[in-house]
Amino acid sequence: MNSNEKVALVVTSHQETLSCAEHERFAAADERPRKDYVVLSKLIDADVIDGHYMKNRASRVPQLLAQKSMVAGQVAEVWMHRKRYAHILAWADRIGIPMAALFKVTRAKSDLMMVSTWATRPKKAFFFKPLHVETHVRKIFARSRQAELMEQRLSVARNKLQIEPRGVDEKFWRPMPEVPVENLICSVGWEARDYKTLIDAVRPLDVKVELAVGAI
């Protein structure tokens, strides 16, 4: 990729987040699944703005901000160096929404995209309706039904929305012959889930289903 086509991937992180190299080592040793943003960053030669980046490569002011709020530091770092990147992808609502708000307030001209998990939660929805921060976001990659709900409830234009199901590392999550197999399906969590579809799919099957529905 040419230097004028550089991409920034801004991912949810904290001070002790594993670096991309560490993620790769764990995945190569078959100890953890591959990180989607790490794989993507290698394919397109992108900068990953995570905790490791903020600690070792960020400008001084964003570094100081990150010690109090990682998101604030990341948003400041990207805003300060926005002209360095042809494309910016915020890998979570909690990063993408404040970044879009800052870009809107400052009238920054950047190709900003975001991955959204649950933008219809009230404290997030406020930024879309009535503030409409999506005017400064070119594309929103939404999980499961969130694209439909964002269009209906938040009045986000359909051409800004794209359904992007969460990927699975098929190399790590594979059948293990030495492990006894039960007639059991287990799903844990709340965000990026579509339990109605799961229940409809397993209803005619002779299988036990356990759901642990909740969020941090």
C-alpha positions as CSV (number, residue, x, y, z in Angstrom):
1,M,0.0,0.0,0.0
2,N,1.3,3.5,-0.9
3,S,2.1,5.9,1.9
4,N,-0.8,8.1,0.8
5,E,-3.1,5.2,1.4
6,K,-2.1,4.5,4.9
7,V,-4.8,3.0,7.2
8,A,-5.2,3.4,11.0
9,L,-7.0,0.7,12.9
10,V,-8.1,2.1,16.3
11,V,-9.0,-0.8,18.6
12,T,-10.4,-1.2,22.1
13,S,-7.4,-1.4,24.4
14,H,-5.8,-0.7,27.8
15,Q,-2.3,0.0,29.1
16,E,-1.4,-3.7,29.3
17,T,-2.9,-4.9,26.0
18,L,-0.9,-7.4,24.2
19,S,1.0,-6.1,21.2
20,C,0.2,-7.3,17.7
21,A,3.5,-9.3,17.7
22,E,2.5,-11.0,21.0
23,H,-1.0,-11.9,19.6
24,E,0.7,-13.4,16.6
25,R,3.0,-15.5,18.8
26,F,0.1,-16.9,20.9
27,A,-1.8,-17.7,17.7
28,A,1.2,-19.4,16.1
29,A,1.6,-21.5,19.3
30,D,-2.1,-22.5,19.0
31,E,-2.7,-21.0,22.5
32,R,-5.3,-18.3,21.4
33,P,-7.4,-17.5,18.4
34,R,-6.1,-15.1,15.8
35,K,-7.0,-11.4,16.4
36,D,-9.1,-10.2,13.5
37,Y,-7.6,-6.7,13.5
38,V,-4.0,-8.1,13.7
39,V,-4.7,-10.3,10.6
40,L,-6.2,-7.3,8.8
41,S,-3.3,-5.0,9.7
42,K,-0.8,-7.4,8.2
43,L,-2.8,-7.7,5.0
44,I,-3.1,-3.9,4.4
45,D,0.0,-2.7,6.3
46,A,-2.1,-0.6,8.7
47,D,-1.1,1.1,12.0
48,V,-2.8,-0.5,14.9
49,I,-3.5,2.3,17.5
50,D,-3.8,0.2,20.7
51,G,-2.4,0.4,24.2
52,H,1.0,-0.8,23.0
53,Y,1.1,1.9,20.3
54,M,0.0,4.6,22.8
55,K,2.7,3.7,25.2
56,N,5.5,3.5,22.8
57,R,4.7,5.5,19.7
58,A,2.1,8.1,20.4
59,S,2.7,11.8,20.8
60,R,3.3,13.2,24.2
61,V,-0.2,14.8,24.9
62,P,-2.2,11.8,23.8
63,Q,0.2,9.6,25.8
64,L,-0.7,11.6,28.9
65,L,-4.4,11.5,28.1
66,A,-4.2,7.7,27.7
67,Q,-3.0,7.3,31.2
68,K,-6.3,8.7,32.4
69,S,-8.5,7.5,29.6
70,M,-7.3,5.2,26.8
71,V,-10.1,6.2,24.5
72,A,-9.4,9.9,25.0
73,G,-5.7,9.3,24.2
74,Q,-6.4,7.3,21.1
75,V,-8.9,9.8,19.7
76,A,-6.5,12.7,20.3
77,E,-3.6,10.8,18.7
78,V,-5.7,10.0,15.5
79,W,-7.1,13.5,15.3
80,M,-3.6,15.1,15.6
81,H,-2.2,12.9,12.9
82,R,-5.4,12.5,10.8
83,K,-3.7,13.8,7.6
84,R,-1.2,10.9,7.8
85,Y,-4.0,8.4,7.1
86,A,-6.2,8.0,4.0
87,H,-8.6,5.8,6.0
88,I,-9.4,5.5,9.7
89,L,-11.3,2.5,11.1
90,A,-12.5,2.8,14.7
91,W,-13.0,-0.8,16.0
92,A,-15.7,-0.1,18.5
93,D,-18.6,2.3,19.4
94,R,-16.7,3.6,22.4
95,I,-13.9,4.8,20.2
96,G,-15.8,5.6,16.9
97,I,-18.6,7.7,18.5
98,P,-16.3,10.2,20.3
99,M,-14.0,10.3,17.3
100,A,-16.9,11.1,15.0
101,A,-18.1,13.8,17.4
102,L,-14.7,15.4,17.5
103,F,-14.4,15.2,13.7
104,K,-17.8,16.8,13.3
105,V,-17.1,19.6,15.8
106,T,-13.7,20.4,14.2
107,R,-15.0,19.8,10.7
108,A,-12.1,17.5,10.1
109,K,-12.1,16.0,6.6
110,S,-11.1,12.3,7.0
111,D,-12.4,9.0,5.7
112,L,-13.7,7.7,9.1
113,M,-15.4,4.3,9.4
114,M,-16.4,2.3,12.5
115,V,-17.3,-1.1,13.7
116,S,-20.5,-0.9,15.8
117,T,-21.7,-3.5,18.3
118,W,-24.6,-1.9,20.1
119,A,-25.1,1.7,19.0
120,T,-28.8,1.7,20.0
121,R,-28.1,1.7,23.7
122,P,-29.5,5.0,25.1
123,K,-26.1,6.6,26.1
124,K,-24.8,5.8,22.6
125,A,-27.9,6.5,20.6
126,F,-28.0,10.1,21.8
127,F,-24.9,10.8,19.6
128,F,-26.8,9.6,16.5
129,K,-30.2,11.1,17.3
130,P,-30.4,14.0,17.8
131,L,-26.6,14.9,17.3
132,H,-26.1,12.8,14.1
133,V,-22.4,12.2,14.4
134,E,-22.8,9.7,11.5
135,T,-22.5,12.7,9.1
136,H,-18.7,12.4,9.6
137,V,-18.7,8.6,9.3
138,R,-18.5,7.1,5.8
139,K,-19.4,3.5,6.7
140,I,-20.6,1.7,9.8
141,F,-20.0,-2.0,10.0
142,A,-22.8,-3.3,12.3
143,R,-23.1,-6.7,14.0
144,S,-26.3,-8.8,13.6
145,R,-29.5,-6.8,13.6
146,Q,-27.9,-3.5,14.6
147,A,-27.8,-2.2,11.1
148,E,-31.6,-2.5,10.8
149,L,-32.2,-1.0,14.2
150,M,-29.8,1.9,13.6
151,E,-31.7,2.7,10.4
152,Q,-35.1,2.4,12.1
153,R,-34.4,3.9,15.5
154,L,-31.5,6.3,14.9
155,S,-32.4,7.4,11.3
156,V,-28.9,6.5,10.1
157,A,-28.9,6.4,6.2
158,R,-29.0,2.8,4.9
159,N,-26.1,3.5,2.5
160,K,-23.8,4.1,5.5
161,L,-24.6,0.8,7.1
162,Q,-23.2,-2.6,6.3
163,I,-23.9,-5.9,8.2
164,E,-20.6,-7.4,9.2
165,P,-21.0,-10.7,11.2
166,R,-18.3,-11.4,13.8
167,G,-15.7,-13.7,12.3
168,V,-14.5,-17.0,13.7
169,D,-10.9,-18.4,13.6
170,E,-11.5,-21.7,12.0
171,K,-7.9,-22.8,12.5
172,F,-8.2,-22.5,16.3
173,W,-11.9,-23.5,16.8
174,R,-11.7,-26.9,15.2
175,P,-12.9,-30.4,16.1
176,M,-10.6,-32.1,18.6
177,P,-10.9,-35.9,18.2
178,E,-9.5,-36.7,21.6
179,V,-12.2,-34.6,23.4
180,P,-15.6,-36.3,24.1
181,V,-18.3,-34.6,22.1
182,E,-21.7,-33.9,23.7
183,N,-24.9,-33.0,22.0
184,L,-24.6,-29.5,23.4
185,I,-24.6,-25.9,22.1
186,C,-23.5,-23.1,24.4
187,S,-23.6,-19.4,23.7
188,V,-22.4,-16.7,26.1
189,G,-22.9,-12.9,26.1
190,W,-25.3,-10.3,24.9
191,E,-23.7,-8.0,22.3
192,A,-23.4,-9.1,18.7
193,R,-25.7,-12.1,19.4
194,D,-28.9,-13.1,17.6
195,Y,-30.5,-15.6,20.0
196,K,-33.8,-15.6,18.2
197,T,-32.2,-17.0,15.1
198,L,-30.2,-19.6,17.2
199,I,-33.4,-20.8,18.9
200,D,-35.3,-21.0,15.7
201,A,-32.5,-23.0,14.2
202,V,-32.1,-25.6,17.0
203,R,-35.8,-26.0,17.8
204,P,-36.3,-29.1,15.6
205,L,-32.9,-30.6,16.7
206,D,-32.2,-33.2,19.4
207,V,-29.7,-31.0,21.1
208,K,-29.2,-29.3,24.5
209,V,-28.7,-25.6,24.4
210,E,-27.3,-23.5,27.2
211,L,-27.4,-19.7,27.1
212,A,-25.6,-17.4,29.5
213,V,-27.1,-14.0,28.5
214,G,-25.4,-10.9,30.0
215,A,-22.7,-8.3,29.5
216,I,-19.9,-6.8,31.5
